Amino acid sequence: MSHISAAGRSDSQLTDRIEARANGLLSDCRRAFHAFGDLDELAENLRILSLNAELAAGRAGDKGRAVRALTQYTRELVNRLAQIQGEMNRLRGRTFGLSSTILRGLLQLHLFERAAEKINAGDHDDRARAATNRAFLDIMTTLVDTFEGMARCVDDLSRRTHGVEEVVSQSDSIATNIAIEAAAAGVHEKEFRTVSDTMRRYVDDLRTMIDEASDAVRRALEKGDSLRRLGLDSLEELQR
């Protein structure tokens, strides 16, 4: 095992590097979750729109049959968004819980670094140095496990983001099909076209949300992998 007494400044630099990357990762995760902050509201707007569109389709009789089917499919997409939102809420709680563990671990590393400096500066035997080294190693082991958990959380967040992207793509197709049906709906054309235009507006809002979240998730994936590798390399070095 490497001794803190031999590492000195390098251990402090290592902790600073880990802290910088961890803070960057947490910032990206917060940014991604914040981007999805209005997902519930947009899902509810789509749900209300689908109900109003179904009523309009009922008034249109045979000319509204296709629109009625499209609005029913829209509600399935809304349910999918609600499911994703619930999964994200649980994921956010898990992510912030792991982030607290990381911050506590980093604080402990800093404390042990200061303790090691005092031990090295004083007249202490090898047992004191060995105990400090073991404690440092134990903290790093816990941190590496937590980094792995954070990396899994970011992977899960990436999958949920792709799920919203799929809903956006399908909703866009529905809006296009409703616009096509509106062209042949006679006196109901204006009503159906309003539904299509409103849905496109919601789709645009969702797409803006996805763009912001996707960028944050991409950065978080890169930082999560980098942090995990840094932790593993550091742990391996400490165990030599």
N, C-alpha and C positions, 0 to 999 in steps of 0.2 A: 504493500500500500504506500502511496506517496505520502510524505509527511507535510503537514501544513507548515512546519518550521522551515522546510526546504522550499516550499512554494511561495510563501510570503505574499508579495505583491500580486503574483499571478493568480492566486486564489481570489483575491479581491477583484481583479480584472474579470475573472470568470464569472463571479457573482453579478458584477455589473453588466456583463454581456447577456447573461440569462435574464436579468431583470429588464433590460431594454427590450429584448425580444418578447418576453412575456407581456410587458405593458403594451407593445405594439399589437400582439395577438388579441389581447382583451379589448383593445380599442376597436379593432376591426370587427370583432364579434358583437360588441355593443352597437356599432354602426349598422351591421346587418340586421340585428333585431329591431333597431329603431326604424329602419327602412320599411319593415313590415308592420309598423305601428298602426296603420290605417287599414290593414287587411280585413279586419272584422267589419268595418264600416262599408268598405267596397263590396264585400260579400253580401251584406244586408241590402245594399242598393240594388245589386243584381237580382237578389231574391224578390224584392218588391217589384222590380221591373218585369220579371218573368210572370208574376201573378197578374199584373196589369195587362201584359201582352196576351196572356191566356184569355182574359176576359174579352179583350178586343177580338181575339181569334174566334171566340164563341159567337160574338155578334156578327162576324163575317160569314158564318156558316161554312159551306164547302170551301169557299175561297180562303178560309182561315185554318183549314185542316193541317197543312204543313207547318204553319207558324205555331199552332198548338203543340205539335210534336217537338218543335225546336225549343219552345219555352220549357217543356217538361225536361228536356235534356239540359237546359240551362240550370234548372234547379238541382240536377244531379251534380253539376259542376260546382254550384254553390255549396252543396253538402261536402264535396271534396275539399273546397277551400276551408270550410269550418273544421274538417278533420285535420288538415295541415296546420291550421292555426293552433288547435289544441296540442298537437305534437310539438310545435315550436314553443309554446308556453312551457311545456315540461322540459324541453331541451334548454330553454333559457335558464330555468331554475338550476338544472344540472351544471350548465356552463358556469354560471356565477358562483355556484358552490365550489367547483373545482378551482375557479380563479381565487377564491378566498384561501383555499389550501395552498396555492402557489405563493400568494403574497405572504402568508404566515411562514412558509418554508424559506422564502428569501430573507425575511426578517431574522429568522433563526440563523441562517448562514452568515449574515452580517455580524450577528452577536458572537458567533463562534470565531469568526475571523478576528474580532477585537480581543477575544479571550486568548486566542492563539498568539497574538502579538505580545500580550502581557506575559504569557508563559515563556515565550522565546526570549523575551527581554530579561526575565528573572532567572533565578537559580532553581529550576524545577527539574525533576528526574524524568526519565524516559516514560515512566508510567503515566504521568500527567499529559505528556505529549500524545501518547498512544490513545488515551481516553478521549482527548479532544479530536484526534483523527477519526476515531470510531464514530463519535457523535456527528462529525461533519459528513462522514460516509453514509450514516443512517438517514440524515436529512436529504442528501442528494438522491438516495435510493427512493425515498418517498416522493421527491419532486419528479424524478424520471417516470414513476408510475402515474403521477398526476398529469404529466405532459402527454403520456399515451392516452389517458382518458380525454384530455382536451382535444387531441388530434381526432379521436373518434367522434366527439361532439361536433367538430367542424365538418367532418365527413357527413354526419347526419344532417347538419344544417344545409350542406350543399345539395343533398338529395331532396330535402324539402323545397329548396329554391327551384330545383328542376321541376318539381311537382307543380309549383305555381306557374312556371313557364308553360307547362303543358295545358293548364287550365286557360291561360291567356290565349294560347294558339287556338284552342277549340272554341273559345268564346268569340274570337275574331271571325272564325269560320261561320259560326251561328249568325253573327251580325250581318255577314255578307249574304247568307242564304235568306235571311229575313228581308233584306233589301231587294233580293231577286223576286221573292214572293210578293212584295209590295207593288212591284211594277205590274203585276197581273191581278191586283186585288180590287180594281175599280174604285168605288167610292171609299174604300178602306185603305187606299194607298197611303194617304198622308199619315194615318194613325200608325200603320206598320213601319213606315219610313222613320217616323219619330222614335219608335222602339229601336230600330236598327242604329240610328244616329246616337241615341243615348247609350246603347250598349257599346258602341265604338268609343265613346268618350270614357266609359268605365274601363274598357280594355286599354286605352291609352294611359290612364292613371295606373293601372296594374303594370303596364310595361315600364313606365317610369320607375315604379317601385322595384321591379325586377332588376332594372339596369343598375340602380344604386346598390341593391343587396348583392347582386352577382359580383360587382367589383369588390365589395367588402369581403365576400366569401372567398373569392380568388386570392386576395391578399392574405386572408386568415389561413387558407390552406397552405400557402407558401411559408408563412411564419410558423405555423404549427409543425410542419415537417422539419423546418430548420431548428426549431426549439427542441423537438424530440431528438434529433441527431446530435445537437450540442449537448443535451443532457446525457445521452448514452455515451458519447465520447468522453465526457468529463467523468462519468462514473467509472468507465474502463480505466482511465488514467489514475483515478484515486485508488483503484484496486490493485494496481501494480506494486 
